[in-house]
C-alpha cells in the first residue's frame, strides 16, 4: 500500500491533487519538450477525482491494468474493470496493459 500514491486523495483534497498533476505535467514538458498525453497511476489505484485533475491538465489516455482499484476509505477498494478503447465521461480513453510492471 505504500506505493499507492493516489489512494488518499478524496474530494476535500481536489485542489491539492490538481496542483500535483499540474506541476508534474509542467516538469514533463520542460524536460522532454512536449506535453504529456498519457498517465498510469501507481499500482492502478485512483479515483474519479484524479481523472478530473488529469483531464484539466490535458491527459487523454489513462493506462490501467485489468482492474482499477478505487479506494473508498478504511483501506478498502472497489475493483472496476476497464477494457482498451473504453472512454470515461470526460472523453479520456483507457488502455489496458497486458502485463504487470510493479512487483
ROMILUM-593296 format. One line per field, with one value per residue (C-alpha): x negated, z negated, y negated. Coordinates in pm, 1 decimal. Each point is the difference from the previous one (the first is absolute). Last residue first. Example, Ala and Ser with C-alpha at 12.3 -4.5 7.8 and 13.67 -1.06 7.14 Angstrom:
u: c(-1367.0; 137.0);
w: c(-714.0; -66.0);
v: c(106.0; 344.0);
END
This chain:
u: c(-614.9; 108.9; -19.9; 298.7; 94.5; 270.5; 41.9; 345.9; 39.6; 275.9; 114.6; 86.5; 324.4; 94.6; 277.3; -250.5; -100.1; -67.8; -261.9; -177.6; 227.3; 68.6; 104.1; 70.8; -109.3; 126.8; -260.5; -11.7; -277.9; 249.0; 123.6; 143.7; -305.9; 53.3; -220.3; 9.1; -8.3; -156.6; -286.6; 45.1; -143.2; 204.9; -14.5; 106.4; -190.4; 38.0; -45.7; 368.5; 53.7; -263.6; 157.3; 342.7; -144.1; -157.7; 337.8; 155.4; -225.0; -337.3; -195.9; -155.9; -308.0; -134.4; 231.9; -83.0; 27.8; 4.9; -2.5; -316.5; -97.8; -310.7; -358.4; -113.2; -122.5; 213.5; 304.3; -39.2; -58.8; 316.9; 204.4; -129.9; 79.0; 354.1; 53.6; -113.6; 203.2; 312.8; -47.0; -25.7; 315.9; 198.9; -106.9; 347.3; 141.7; -228.8; -370.0; -135.9; -49.7; -198.8; -360.2; 76.1; -363.0; 38.5; 293.4);
w: c(805.4; 217.7; 377.4; 60.1; 341.6; 266.5; -55.6; 44.9; 186.9; -129.9; 207.8; -143.0; 124.4; -338.4; -61.0; 42.8; 328.0; 61.8; 268.0; -196.9; -261.4; -355.9; -312.1; -322.8; -326.3; -309.9; -266.4; -379.9; -214.8; -231.2; 283.8; 352.1; 205.7; 371.9; 120.4; 378.3; 145.9; 294.7; -25.5; 94.9; 222.4; 10.2; 331.0; 72.7; -264.8; 73.4; -350.5; -83.8; 117.7; -242.9; -289.8; 86.7; 30.1; -343.7; -148.3; 161.8; -219.4; 32.7; -76.0; 301.3; -205.2; 65.9; 235.7; 370.9; 204.9; 368.1; 189.8; -130.9; 159.3; 212.6; -60.8; -203.1; -320.1; -5.5; 123.6; -270.2; -267.5; 104.5; -4.2; -347.9; -131.0; 136.3; -142.8; -347.3; 11.9; 110.4; -296.8; -240.6; 142.0; -22.9; -360.3; -158.2; 273.2; -99.5; 57.9; -221.7; 259.0; 252.5; -63.8; -53.2; -63.5; -379.4; 47.1);
v: c(623.3; -293.4; 43.7; 228.9; 137.5; -42.2; -371.9; -145.3; -327.2; -224.1; -297.6; -340.5; -155.3; -145.3; 256.6; 283.8; 159.3; 370.3; 66.3; 268.8; 156.9; -109.2; 193.7; -186.4; 157.5; -183.8; -52.7; 4.0; -144.6; -170.6; -220.0; 27.4; 86.9; 76.4; 285.4; -8.4; 348.1; 180.3; -244.4; -359.0; -269.3; -317.0; -185.5; -360.4; -196.7; -371.5; -140.8; -43.9; 358.6; 129.8; -189.3; 146.0; 351.4; -48.2; -92.0; 309.5; 210.2; 168.6; 317.1; 175.7; 97.1; -350.3; -188.2; 13.8; -319.8; -93.0; -333.1; -166.8; -327.3; -41.3; -115.7; 300.9; -168.3; -312.9; 192.8; 264.2; -263.8; -185.3; 321.9; 88.8; -349.5; 12.0; 353.0; -105.8; -321.7; 189.7; 232.9; -291.7; -159.5; 325.7; 69.4; -8.4; 224.3; 284.3; 58.3; 278.1; 274.4; -206.0; 109.5; 368.2; 107.4; 16.2; 240.0);
END
